[in-house]
Amino acid sequence: MGPGEFLNINFFTALFTLANTIVLFIVLKKFLFVPVMKMITDRQKEINDMYTEAGNAKAEAEALEAEYQQKLANATQTGERIVKEAVARGQAREEEILRQANAEASAIMDKAAADIALEKKKAINDAKDEISELAMAIAEKVVGREFNEADQTDLVDSFINELGGTL
């Protein structure tokens, strides 16, 4: 075999090799490339769907969070309003109790003052009676005679008037 035979190209061998390559390409395309591309496309669609679902879930979660924040703010405002109302009711009740206590204390003081005045009047009358009896006894001993009722009344009244003027 010479050096020229090594570079010799056989047309039928080249045609057969080309045909084998084309057939191999068609078979690989039919059984390998198409299913692999379909699998890649399906996987890409599945990934895109997952991203879409994740985006929807995130948007829904953000909406729920915003709703939760709004409800929390409303609950906080409602709680603050309830506390303010309770404080206002408590203060109003406190003022009402104080007014009642002051009215009761005032009534007790008025009654005590009336009782004191009555007792004072009673004590003065008792003292007048005792003084008049004592004055009558002294006058009878000094004068040495008994007074009739008119004399006794005049004497007691004049004594009380003098005594009342010094008080």
Buried (B, 14 or more C-beta within 10 A) or exposed (E): EEEEEEEEEEEEEEEEEEEEEEEEEEEEEEEEEEEEEEEEEEEEEEEEEEEEEEEEEEEEEEEEEEEEEEEEEEEEEEEEEEEEEEEEEEEEEEEEEEEEEEEEEEEEEEEEEEEEEEEEEEEEEEEBEEBBEEBBEEBEEEEEEEBEEEBBEEBBEEBBEEEEEEE
